[in-house]
Amino acid sequence: MANKTIEGAATQEGALKKNALAVLGIFGPENDLNALVRFPNGRVETVTRGERAERGTIVAIDREGIVVQRNGQARRIPISGG
């Protein structure tokens, strides 16, 4: 079940930036987490650690969000609405 903040954001106009990668949710066992992400083009996919996404590589997934590494720089993307 989605948390109430995300449920509310899902029905609000402009709650997610359309031109940015957004983490919609995290799921799975603690040692093998997956993330549901929305790409800037609107595509929604499940991703795992090690996959390429948004011109970078997902290097970590935890209950708070994901970490994407690009050109040697790591950037944390938290769960939207969290």
Secondary structure as UniProt FT lines:
FT   HELIX           4..9
FT   TURN            10..11
FT   TURN            13..14
FT   TURN            18..19
FT   STRAND          22..27
FT   TURN            30..31
FT   STRAND          34..38
FT   TURN            40..41
FT   STRAND          44..48
FT   TURN            49..50
FT   STRAND          52..53
FT   TURN            54..55
FT   STRAND          56..62
FT   TURN            63..64
FT   STRAND          65..70
FT   TURN            71..72
FT   STRAND          73..79
FT   TURN            80..81
//
